[in-house]
Every structure is written in structure tokens, then in C-alpha cells.
Amino acid sequence: MKRTKPMVLVILPLLISMGIIMLAIHLNSTTQSFSPETVQNVAYIVMLLNTLLFIKVSKKSFRDIGLFSSRLLRQLAIGVVIGAIFFIVGGILTGWSISFTGNSLYFIVGQILVAFSEELLFRGYILTMLRDITRTPDQAVIISALIFGLWHYPTSHNIVLVFITFFTGTIYGTLRTVFEKTDDEIGVIPLTISHWIFNVVM
């Protein structure tokens, strides 16, 4: 019974967030009134607000979920390094057949919003809640990464992307967990930067 409420607080924001994204996809396929980027950005803003609401409902602090502003330049630099490593590994694995997925400033800025919204939800809120439920960080990392991978299937229908995002989710979750509450802590901000680089380049 003690686990029922935390489970609801994990499942409900996920369902609402997926509903928001699916609605955005539906709007993009049925109306020409707004650009796809505008619809996507609005959807991710609403998703972000949804996550913030559930953070408050769960009585977690921003610090609890890995969002903090101390040593900000260091966090940004760590994010760039992690992103660069993913870029190099991705380049090697794909034979350097990598191209930017968008070149407009609007797209690049929009991808920051996407990356931050997803990292706050998955490596911030969901991972923290799952650790409370499972009591084991390893299980929480794997479950959150699996959810993150599956999250990408309804929007892409690409099983390869599911495996790729599961892998990246596992790495991000591990980094978030291993270094938590140490001087080398890797929180939501550096993971957002790395995620953003991945989204823009891959």
C-alpha cells in the first residue's frame, strides 16, 4: 500500500506527458495553422509544467531531483564533454554518416526545450521516484531507461531508436546516480546539454 501512491506519481505524469506529445503529433498532421516546431515547443512547455506540478505534488525539491545552480559553468562544461563523447562514439558506430537534423536557430533553441523537458522528467523526477520505490539505484536506472526508450516508439515507430534511447538513458541514469551528492555530481543541467547535442547532431 505504501508503494501505491509513488507508483501513481510515476505513471500519471508519464501518461499525461505522452498524451500531450501525441496531441501535438495529431495537430501537426491535421492542421497547417502553426509550424510543426511551434506545436512541438508548446507541447514541451506544457509537458515541462506537468513535470513541475508532479514534483510539487510529490514534495520533492529541485535539489532532490538533481536540478541545482551551483557550479553552473562546470555543469555546462561536463554536459559538453559528455555530449562530445556521445558524438564521437556515434560517429564511429555510424561511419561518420552524421548530419545536423536542423540548422535554424529556432530548431536549435527548441531542442534545448525538448532536452530539458525530457531530462527533468526522466533523469530528474522519474528516476528519483523509482529509487524511492525500488530502494535500489540499479533497478531504478534500468526501469527509467526502459521507459525512456519505449517513450520514443509511439512518436517514431522506430525500434532502433528505442534501443538507442534505452542505451543513452542507462548511461545518463548511471551518471546521475553514481555521482549523486558528491563534488562531481552530474545533475539535470549537464545531461540536458549532452541530450541537446545528441538531438541536434544525430
C-alpha positions, 0 to 999 in steps of 0.5 A: 500500500505504501508503494501505491501512491509513488507508483501513481506519481510515476505513471500519471505524469508519464501518461499525461506527458505522452498524451500531450506529445501525441496531441501535438503529433495529431495537430501537426498532421491535421492542421497547417495553422502553426509550424510543426516546431511551434506545436512541438515547443508548446507541447514541451512547455506544457509537458515541462509544467506537468513535470513541475506540478508532479514534483510539487505534488510529490514534495520533492525539491529541485535539489532532490531531483538533481536540478541545482545552480551551483557550479553552473559553468562546470555543469555546462562544461561536463554536459559538453564533454559528455555530449562530445563523447556521445558524438564521437562514439556515434560517429564511429558506430555510424561511419561518420554518416552524421548530419545536423537534423536542423540548422535554424536557430529556432530548431536549435533553441527548441531542442534545448526545450525538448532536452530539458523537458525530457531530462527533468522528467526522466533523469530528474523526477522519474528516476528519483521516484523509482529509487524511492520505490525500488530502494535500489539505484540499479533497478531504478536506472534500468526501469527509467531507461526502459521507459525512456526508450519505449517513450520514443516508439509511439512518436517514431515507430522506430525500434532502433531508436528505442534501443538507442534511447534505452542505451543513452538513458542507462548511461545518463541514469548511471551518471546521475546516480553514481555521482549523486551528492558528491563534488562531481555530481552530474545533475539535470543541467549537464545531461540536458546539454549532452541530450541537446547535442545528441538531438541536434547532431544525430 
